[in-house]
Amino acid sequence: MHCPARMTPDAFIAKWTGATLSERAAAQSHFIDLCRLLGEPTPAEADPHGEFYCFERDATKTTGGKGWADVWKRGFFGWEYKGKRRDLDAAYAQLQQYAPALENPPLLVVSDMETIILRPNWTNSVSRPIILRIEELRDANRRAVLKRAFTDPDALRPEKTRQALTEEAAVEFAELARRLRARGHDAEAVAHFVNRLVFCLFADDPALLPDSLFARMLDTAGRAPERFQDYAERLFRAMQAPGGEVDFTPIAWFNGGLFDAAGALPLEAADITLLRRAARLDWSEIDPSVLGTLFERGLDPDKRSQLGAHYTDRDKIGLIVEPVVVRPLLAEWQAARANIAANMARAAAAKAPAARERAKRAARADYTGFLERLRAFRVLDPACGSGNFLYLALLALKDIEHRAGLEAEALGLQREFPGVAPNSSSASR
């Protein structure tokens, strides 16, 4: 295999710092220069047929429709370019839509020619980005980090898993619940209060609460702990119905009953310090199923030790969900999919419009019939506990629905995006 001529860091930085080319004009040239800088073969040199490493890899988006990843290397990365100083978060969101079609590479990489951001894409890993600025490429150690993306992406795997981060958050709130129970507060009041706090941290991270409102509230309460209860009750009250606001800041309505009661418990300075420490965790990477675990354990102090090391992670619950829920439903979908494919083939071959329409209606009936099967599916929680099993079973059902939609669309049917109805799917325990 021919290795390309090397490019010096100074030459690379000078060329691309001054370049004003558009994304379309610059992307492949920039990547080829990166290969020369790192001593790596280009896609065409490594894979002349584009079977495992290529530019412009076609990919079906998870939301439907076709797209193209700017660069793809099987088992290594998907790579998306944007023009200089464009929104790389948007590029990452776009690449996430391509990831399943790209065989879920371990790294998702975005670049605007002056910045390169590598994000881990391993299952259960914390997606903490590695950011490389163009001037840093003079440093051999930083170039070595980038080279690992091309040669050994496993070396960039995060040490902390999503489960470990979730357990860390659970331990903090277990301690808060223990303190509140020790002061004589009712078990159910503690459980509901702790879950409201945890929900607010989830809502703060993607800006469902504006401008990191909850984190700022904790910072203010840290200077005046006696004000915390009032601050929290005002926020909870604003969240419980449409049109709420806090200090002239509109607050979204969070339905579902968690904030139907606006009561908050008083906290001491040490409690608020604990909450502020928890707020610094990356809540976008914490498993939402911790809500159910915290509520269950908050009701029973004898189980509080299970919040940490004994937290039931997704993989363990998946040992039941996959064979009992996922596998049988996917088998049903494969049978429905075969009928859909046969009917669409009949429609394509039919000469008479009436026969064509009958075949298409039959295909549509198979698809919608399977969706109705999913919507009517009931799950019984075998533990009658925190609800984590139900939460992950629902995610599995939604994944199957999404897969069915993509495959139906590929067969020529219009994909359905059902609205959320109260009885669209159900779970019991």
C-alpha positions in Angstrom: 0.0 0.0 0.0 1.4 3.4 -1.0 1.9 5.9 1.8 1.3 9.5 0.9 4.1 12.1 1.1 4.3 13.7 4.6 3.1 17.3 5.2 4.7 19.3 8.0 2.5 20.7 10.8 3.6 24.3 9.9 2.6 23.8 6.3 -0.7 22.3 7.3 -1.5 25.1 9.7 -0.4 27.9 7.3 -2.5 26.5 4.5 -5.7 25.9 6.5 -5.6 28.9 8.7 -5.6 31.2 5.7 -8.0 29.1 3.6 -11.4 30.7 2.8 -12.9 27.8 0.8 -16.4 26.6 1.3 -17.2 23.3 3.0 -17.9 21.5 -0.3 -14.7 22.8 -1.9 -12.4 22.2 1.1 -13.6 19.0 2.9 -11.8 16.3 0.9 -8.7 18.4 0.4 -8.5 19.1 4.1 -8.9 15.4 5.0 -6.2 14.3 2.5 -3.8 16.9 4.0 -4.6 15.5 7.4 -3.6 12.1 6.1 -0.4 13.5 4.8 0.3 15.2 8.1 -0.3 12.0 10.1 1.5 9.7 7.7 -1.8 7.8 6.9 -3.0 6.6 3.5 -5.9 8.5 2.1 -9.3 6.7 1.6 -8.6 6.0 -2.1 -5.1 4.7 -1.4 -6.2 2.4 1.4 -9.5 1.3 -0.3 -9.7 1.9 -4.0 -13.2 0.4 -4.2 -14.6 2.4 -1.2 -15.8 -0.7 0.6 -14.6 0.2 4.1 -13.0 3.6 3.8 -14.3 6.4 1.5 -15.5 9.9 1.0 -19.3 10.6 0.6 -20.6 7.5 2.2 -24.3 7.2 1.6 -26.4 6.8 4.8 -30.0 6.6 5.7 -30.9 9.1 8.5 -32.6 7.8 11.6 -35.3 10.4 10.9 -35.8 9.1 7.4 -34.3 10.2 4.1 -30.9 9.9 2.6 -27.7 11.7 3.5 -23.9 11.4 3.0 -21.2 11.3 5.6 -18.2 13.2 4.4 -15.7 10.5 5.4 -16.3 7.0 6.7 -13.9 4.3 7.9 -15.5 1.1 9.0 -14.8 0.3 12.7 -13.0 3.7 13.2 -15.1 6.8 12.5 -17.7 8.8 10.7 -16.6 12.3 9.9 -18.6 15.4 9.0 -17.3 18.7 7.8 -18.7 22.2 8.1 -17.5 25.6 6.8 -15.2 27.7 9.0 -16.7 28.8 12.3 -20.0 27.1 11.5 -22.1 25.2 14.1 -20.2 22.0 14.9 -22.9 20.9 17.3 -25.3 20.8 14.4 -22.7 18.8 12.4 -22.5 16.3 15.3 -26.3 16.0 15.5 -26.4 15.3 11.8 -23.7 12.6 12.2 -25.6 11.0 15.0 -28.5 10.5 12.5 -26.1 8.7 10.2 -24.4 6.5 12.8 -26.6 3.4 12.5 -26.2 3.3 8.8 -22.4 3.7 9.2 -22.4 0.6 11.4 -22.1 2.7 14.6 -18.4 3.6 14.4 -16.6 4.1 17.7 -15.8 7.7 17.0 -18.0 10.5 15.5 -15.8 13.4 14.3 -16.7 16.9 13.2 -14.5 19.6 11.9 -14.6 23.2 10.5 -11.0 23.0 9.1 -9.7 24.9 12.1 -11.1 22.7 14.9 -11.5 18.9 15.1 -13.8 17.4 17.7 -13.8 13.6 18.4 -16.7 12.2 20.3 -16.8 8.6 21.6 -19.7 6.6 20.3 -19.3 3.3 22.2 -22.4 1.9 23.9 -22.6 2.9 27.6 -19.7 5.3 27.2 -19.6 8.9 28.3 -19.5 11.0 25.2 -17.0 13.6 26.4 -15.5 15.3 23.4 -11.8 15.6 22.6 -11.2 19.0 21.0 -8.1 19.7 18.9 -7.4 23.2 17.6 -5.4 23.7 14.5 -2.5 25.3 16.2 -2.2 22.4 18.6 -1.2 20.1 15.7 2.3 21.4 16.1 2.4 19.4 19.3 3.4 15.7 18.6 1.3 14.5 21.6 -1.8 16.1 20.2 -1.1 14.8 16.7 -0.7 11.3 18.3 -4.3 11.7 19.8 -5.7 12.4 16.3 -3.7 9.6 14.8 -5.3 7.1 17.2 -8.6 7.9 15.5 -7.1 6.5 12.3 -5.3 3.5 13.8 -6.5 2.6 17.3 -9.8 4.2 18.3 -10.0 1.9 21.3 -7.2 3.9 22.9 -9.7 6.8 23.0 -12.4 4.9 24.8 -13.5 6.8 27.9 -12.6 5.3 31.2 -15.9 6.2 32.8 -19.0 4.5 31.5 -22.5 5.8 31.5 -23.4 3.3 34.2 -20.5 4.5 36.4 -21.6 8.2 36.0 -25.2 7.2 36.8 -24.1 5.4 39.9 -22.1 8.4 41.0 -25.2 10.6 40.7 -27.2 7.9 42.6 -24.8 7.8 45.5 -25.0 11.6 45.9 -28.8 11.6 46.1 -28.8 8.5 48.3 -26.9 10.5 50.8 -29.3 13.5 50.5 -32.3 11.2 51.0 -30.6 9.6 54.0 -30.0 13.0 55.6 -33.6 14.1 55.0 -35.0 10.9 56.4 -32.8 11.2 59.5 -34.3 14.6 60.2 -37.7 13.0 60.4 -39.2 13.8 57.0 -41.9 11.5 55.6 -40.5 8.8 53.3 -42.9 9.5 50.4 -42.2 13.3 50.7 -38.5 12.6 50.5 -38.8 10.3 47.5 -40.9 12.8 45.5 -38.7 15.7 46.5 -35.5 14.0 45.5 -37.0 13.0 42.1 -38.1 16.6 41.5 -34.5 17.7 42.1 -33.1 15.0 39.8 -35.6 15.9 37.1 -34.5 19.6 37.3 -30.9 18.6 36.7 -31.9 16.6 33.7 -34.0 19.6 32.4 -31.1 22.0 33.1 -28.7 20.2 30.8 -30.5 20.5 27.5 -31.9 23.9 28.4 -35.5 22.7 29.0 -35.0 25.1 32.0 -33.7 28.3 30.5 -30.1 29.6 31.1 -29.1 26.8 33.5 -31.8 28.1 35.9 -31.6 25.3 38.4 -27.8 25.4 38.7 -27.9 29.2 39.2 -30.6 28.7 41.8 -28.3 26.3 43.7 -25.4 28.7 43.5 -27.6 31.5 45.0 -29.0 29.2 47.7 -25.4 28.1 48.6 -24.9 31.7 49.8 -28.2 31.7 51.7 -29.3 28.1 52.5 -32.4 29.4 54.4 -33.8 30.7 51.1 -33.6 27.3 49.3 -37.0 26.1 50.2 -38.7 29.2 48.9 -36.6 29.2 45.7 -37.4 25.6 45.0 -41.2 25.9 45.7 -41.4 28.9 43.3 -39.7 26.9 40.6 -41.8 23.8 41.1 -44.9 25.9 41.1 -43.9 27.5 37.8 -43.3 24.0 36.3 -46.7 22.6 37.2 -48.9 24.4 34.7 -48.7 26.3 31.4 -47.7 30.0 31.7 -45.5 29.7 34.7 -42.5 32.0 35.2 -39.8 32.7 37.7 -38.5 36.3 38.0 -40.0 37.3 34.6 -38.4 34.2 33.0 -41.0 31.9 31.3 -40.8 28.3 32.4 -42.0 25.4 30.3 -44.9 23.2 31.6 -43.7 19.8 32.7 -46.8 17.6 32.7 -47.0 14.0 34.0 -47.8 14.8 37.7 -44.2 15.1 39.1 -44.8 18.8 39.9 -48.5 18.6 40.8 -47.5 19.4 44.4 -45.0 22.3 44.6 -43.8 21.5 48.1 -40.0 21.5 48.7 -38.1 20.4 51.8 -35.7 22.7 53.6 -32.0 22.0 53.0 -28.9 22.8 55.0 -25.7 24.2 53.6 -24.0 20.8 53.4 -27.0 19.4 51.4 -26.8 22.3 48.9 -23.1 21.6 48.5 -23.9 18.0 47.7 -26.5 19.2 45.1 -24.1 21.6 43.5 -21.5 18.8 43.2 -24.1 16.6 41.6 -25.1 19.5 39.2 -21.5 19.6 37.9 -21.9 16.0 36.5 -22.8 15.6 32.8 -26.5 15.0 33.1 -26.9 14.4 29.4 -24.9 11.2 30.0 -26.8 9.9 33.1 -29.3 7.2 32.5 -32.9 8.6 33.2 -33.9 5.2 34.6 -32.1 6.4 37.8 -35.3 8.3 38.6 -37.2 5.2 39.3 -34.4 3.7 41.4 -34.1 6.8 43.5 -37.9 6.9 44.2 -38.0 3.3 45.2 -35.0 3.5 47.5 -36.1 6.8 48.9 -39.2 5.1 50.2 -37.2 2.3 51.9 -34.1 3.4 53.9 -33.0 -0.2 54.3 -32.4 -0.3 50.5 -30.4 2.9 50.2 -27.1 0.9 49.8 -28.5 -0.4 46.5 -28.3 3.1 45.0 -24.6 2.8 44.2 -22.9 -0.4 43.4 -26.2 -2.3 43.2 -27.8 0.0 40.7 -29.5 -2.1 38.1 -28.0 -1.1 34.8 -29.4 -1.3 31.3 -27.4 -4.4 30.4 -28.8 -6.5 33.2 -32.4 -5.4 32.4 -31.7 -6.1 28.8 -31.1 -9.8 29.6 -34.9 -10.0 30.1 -36.1 -7.3 27.7 -34.2 -8.6 24.7 -35.5 -12.2 24.6 -38.9 -11.6 26.1 -39.9 -8.3 24.3 -37.5 -7.5 21.5 -36.8 -10.9 19.9 -40.5 -12.0 19.4 -41.6 -8.6 18.1 -38.8 -8.4 15.6 -39.7 -11.9 14.4 -43.3 -10.6 13.9 -42.0 -7.6 12.1 -39.8 -9.8 9.7 -43.0 -11.7 8.8 -44.9 -8.5 8.2 -42.0 -7.0 6.3 -41.9 -10.0 4.0 -45.6 -9.6 3.2 -45.0 -5.9 2.6 -42.2 -6.6 0.2 -44.2 -9.2 -1.7 -47.2 -6.8 -2.0 -45.0 -3.9 -3.1 -43.5 -6.2 -5.8 -47.0 -7.1 -7.0 -47.9 -3.4 -7.1 -44.8 -2.7 -9.2 -45.6 -5.5 -11.6 -49.3 -4.8 -11.9 -50.5 -3.4 -15.2 -54.0 -2.5 -14.0 -54.3 0.6 -11.7 -56.9 -1.2 -9.5 -54.6 -4.2 -9.0 -51.7 -1.9 -8.2 -53.8 0.0 -5.6 -55.0 -3.3 -4.0 -51.4 -4.5 -3.5 -50.4 -1.2 -2.1 -53.3 -1.2 0.3 -52.4 -4.7 1.4 -48.8 -3.6 2.1 -50.0 -0.6 4.0 -52.4 -2.8 6.1 -49.5 -5.0 7.1 -47.4 -2.0 8.2 -50.1 -0.3 10.1 -51.2 -3.6 11.6 -47.8 -4.1 13.1 -47.7 -0.5 14.4 -51.0 -1.2 16.1 -49.6 -4.3 17.6 -46.8 -2.3 19.1 -49.2 0.4 20.4 -51.3 -2.2 22.1 -48.4 -4.2 23.6 -48.5 -4.5 27.4 -45.5 -5.1 29.6 -45.7 -6.5 33.2 -42.9 -5.3 35.5 -41.7 -8.6 37.1 -40.2 -6.7 40.1 -43.0 -4.2 40.7 -40.2 -1.9 41.8 -38.6 1.3 40.5 -40.1 1.3 37.0 -36.7 0.9 35.3 -37.8 -2.3 33.6 -40.8 -0.5 32.1 -38.8 2.5 31.0 -36.3 0.3 29.1 -39.1 -1.9 27.7 -40.7 1.3 26.3 -37.4 2.4 24.7 -37.2 -1.0 23.1 -40.7 -0.7 21.7 -39.9 2.7 20.3 -36.7 1.4 18.7 -38.7 -1.4 17.0 -41.2 1.2 15.8 -38.4 3.3 14.4 -36.8 0.4 12.7 -40.1 -0.7 11.1 -40.6 2.9 9.9 -37.2 3.0 8.2 -37.6 -0.4 6.6 -41.2 0.3 5.4 -39.9 3.6 3.8 -37.1 1.7 2.1 -39.8 -0.6 0.6 -41.7 2.3 -0.8 -44.3 3.0 1.9 -44.7 6.4 3.5 -43.4 6.2 7.0 -45.8 6.9 9.9 -44.8 9.3 12.6 -47.6 8.8 15.1 -48.6 11.5 17.6 -48.3 10.7 21.2 -51.7 9.6 22.6 -52.4 8.6 26.2 -53.1 5.0 25.2 -50.6 4.7 22.3 -48.6 2.2 24.4 -49.1 0.9 27.8 -47.2 -0.8 30.6 -48.4 -2.4 33.8 -46.9 -3.4 37.1 
